[in-house]
């Protein structure tokens, strides 16, 4: 595969990073616009709709409840029956007190059974217009058919501008004998709707279920197709969304208020937002073009400068291969490049010396030490086993025969496995043979347990790794007349494998424990090395894996000893 030039690679990388930044800015810009639209337009429109809907629903319930309560009050009924001045004054006080307590103010009209006004806060002209209107006559007929039931309707009675009404509530009034004695009307003032609807920044449209306009703050044009009569406007929306009205787009939030099915629409004009969006897109792409031109020029200069410096380093390395003389980089190169080359030259020369004089010698010495340490297991272990068999033959020849069989398995293991490392499962099998030998020798005063997860049995470990540690526990931990318990636990901790051999023997005193730990740092021929088995294990692990691995010993006299061995976790000679 053809390799890319470093200068081209720098240029592509630089362009790639700049492109990512531009895309990120574009995403942030789009995200900001979306968040602004969701919070300011959608959220604000819905919040205003919910607020107005709550006010309308509360006022609807208040006027329905007020109609029922006032129709049954004696002051109202007395004013209809005796027509005296005092009765009318008492009724007026009740009605004024009620409408003044409401958020949406109303003009009230109390009519007798034949439709003549008894009490009202309309002026005289509007009283006459109201009582003579065909709409009111029709509502009285409907109330006669449904006595005691409240009715609501859009008030389009021709009234003077200062007392215009938008929506009305009415109810018939029955006397104590159940006979109809009059009618009570509450007509919500247009100025109350105006005051409430102008309190929100959106346009508002309120219609009944038949699309008749109750009140609106919009300047609605007539239906261009002349399909709807005056006073009607159908948005045709049952859920929130965007719709075009008279050539302009609005976000519309809608809700149904009151049991009569009034539809409340709050409309936010999108004209300003759309204009801002187009300006933002235009400005963004203009800046993008300018930035792209600048990036192209900057990328070429950046790549050329860095490629020239790398070329200087390459030539210096090539000269180093030919000669050991110090090569001076050109003054245009950075101080870091000169320092890097100087350090590289020093390391290269040092490595040449190491390879020339020490590499082969060190490898041979390391292999010889490992082989020597492994071979020391056999004579040391053979001597111990022969001693046990010699003591066992006079006492129990059959047990001595079993011991020899187990010993033969151990010797076969030592001879047949020529590799330095074996699987943990193999090493544990032959440690088990060794423990069987020891158990026969100590007349079942030895108990042992292996705690090894199955997934660790395939791990690679040095051959005869555990046997010297267990042998040391038996030899120095056994107490006459007591049962010696040995637990062998293996666990993986990160990239390391940890062996813990724990016994309940007599333990090791502090001075002797310190001497054992110190012996691990001595040479093999030192006269202070007494625990040859533990020493061998420590040195094998150090030579194979480095000084960070090996044995640690903790002991408490009278309670027992714990030997912990740490080494890298390996499977099939490959580190996991």
ABEGO torsion letter per residue (X at the ends): XBBBBAAAAAAAAAAAAAAAAAAAAAAAAAAAAAAAAAAAAAAAAAAAAAAAAAAAAAAAAAAAAAAAAAAABAAAAAAAAAGBAAAAAAAAAAAAAAAAABABBBBBBBBBAAGBBABBABBAAAAAAAAABAAAAAAAAAAAABBGBBBBBBBABBBBAAABBABBBBBBBBBAAGBBAEBBBBBBBAAAAAAAAAABABBBBBBBAAGBBABBABBBBBBAAGABBBGBBBAGBABBEBBBBGGBBBBBBBBBBEAAGBBBBBBBBAAAAAAAAAAAAAAAAAAAAAAAAAAAAAAAAAAAAAAAAAAAAAAAAAAAAABABBBBBBAABBAAAAAAAAAAAAAAAAAAAAAAAAAAAAAAAAAAAAAAAAAAAAAAAAAAAAAAAAAAAAABAAAAAAAAAAAAAAAAAAAABABABBBAAAAAAAAAAAAAAAAAAAGGABBBBBBBBAAAAABBBBBGAAAAAAAAAAAAABBBGBBBBBBBBBBBBEABBBBBBBBABAEBBAAAAAAAAAAAABBAABAABABAAAAAAAAAAAAAAEAABEBBBBBBBGAEBBBBBBBBBBBGGBBX
